[in-house]
Amino acid sequence: MSTAYTGPAFDAVDIIRAKRDRGTLTADQIGWTIDAYTRGAIAEEQMAALNMAILLNGMGRTEIAQWTAAMIASGERMDFSGLRTPDGRVLATTDKHSTGGVGDKITLPLAPLVAVFGVAVPQLSGRGLGHTGGTLDKLEAIPGWRAELGHAEMMRQLSEVGAVICAAGAGLAPADKKLYALRDVTGTVESIELIASSIMSKKIAEGTGALVLDVKVGSGAFMKDVDQARRLARTMVDLGRDAGMATVALLTGMDTPLGLTAGNAIEVQEAVDVLDGGGPADVVELTVRLAQEMLAAAGVHDADPAAALRDGRAMDVWRRMIAAQGGDPLAALPVARESETLTAASDGVLTRVDALAVGVAAWRLGAGRARREDAVQAGAGVRLHAKPGDTVRAGQPLMTLLSDSPDRFPRAAAALADAVTIEAGNGQTRPGVVDASGARPLVLERIA
Ligand code: URA
C-alpha cells in the first residue's frame, strides 16, 4: 500500500527556483513533489528542470533521506519478516545490488551460492538499458525461464529453494520508475543524490534484511573515479543503515569487462561454469567476496562459499531456482547465427580492454536495447579471448562478435576501434584504477 502525501500543496516553479538558487527543500516540499509527479500533477519538463538543479547543486543528507522516503511512500513495501523454511525455521534475507557494469553476471551464481548457507536471497532485478546488461535479459536466454512472479510464488520459492531472481513488480517505488525514465533522456542520471535515492528506495521498499552494494568504478560504470564512487557508496550505506538495514558497499573496478563475456546466453554459460567450479578468476573472486559480505551482513560468519562452488552445492540450488521459474537448467542455450573475430594488430602485452567500448559493442550487436520496448537477441554479445595482462601475438584472436544480424557487425567493430591497447614492452603502464603498488585489484575499497 502506498502512503499518499497528505501535507500542504506547493507551486512546482517555487520548488525549482529554490533548488536552482541552492536552497534546501523541506520534507513537505519533497513529499509533495514526488507525490504530485507520480500522480501526473507536475509536468515532465518541470521535473526535468528540478532534476537538473539537483544534479548541479546537490542535496544535503536530510534532503536525500526525505527524497528516498517519499519515493518509497509512492508504492508498496514488501515484508519478508514472516519467511520460514517448509519445516518452520525463520529465514533471514540478504540481497546484493550492483550499480551496473559490463559482463556483470555475478547475480547469477551469487544468489544460489548464498542460499546454500540458509540465508534467503530475494533478488528483484531489472532489464538492461544502454550499454549495461540486465540480469533478467540474461536469464531469459534460458528456455522456458519466467521473470514475472506473483508475490505468493516468490515467497514459496524463497521458502523452498532459498533464492529468487525475478522482476520487481510495478508497485515497488513507482515514482522511481517514472523518474528514472525521465533522467535517462535528460542527462540527469549521473547525480549521486538521485542515483542513491533511486537504488535505495527500491531496496528499502523490497524489505531485505541486509544489503551489499557493488559500486562499480571505471570506464564502463556510471562513476568514473574512486572519489565519486566513494561518495555514492557512503550515501547509500547511510540511507540503508538509517532504514534499519545492515548495509555495506564494495567499490569494484569496471575499467575492463568482468569475465570473458558480455551478452546474454554467453554470460549465463559463464555463470554456469562458475557454479561448476570453473569460470574466469575475476568472476569467481567477486562472487565469493560478495557472498561472504552478504552472509556476514545477515549474521553468518563461518561460511566457505568457495567450497560450495567447488563441491556442487551452489549448482544444485541454481538448478532448483531455474526450474522453479519454468526454466530448463540443462537445456542448450541459444547461439548467435553469425560471428566475426577481431585480432591483435601487434605482438606485446594487452594492457587495456575498455569496458565501455565492449558494452556498447555488445549492445549494438543486439544484446541490449535502445528503447524499453525493444527485444534483445539471446545469443548476441562479445566473447573476449584475452584479458589485460595477457601476452598476445599479432593476428591472434582478441574478441569474437556474435549476432543474428550480420549488418550489426560494422557498428559494433567501430565501437571497439580504440578499445584495446597492446604494449610492446612488459606492460607496466596500466591505465585505469590502480592501487599504490600499480596493481589493479578487483575490490578497491569497502565502505561500512
Ligand atoms: N540504477 C538505479 O536503479 N538507479 C539509478 O539511478 C542508477 C542505477
Boltz pocket constraint, residues with backbone or C-beta under 6 A from the ligand:
constraints:
  - pocket:
      binder: B
      contacts: [[A, 98], [A, 99], [A, 100], [A, 180], [A, 189], [A, 194], [A, 195], [A, 196], [A, 198], [A, 199]]
      max_distance: 6.0
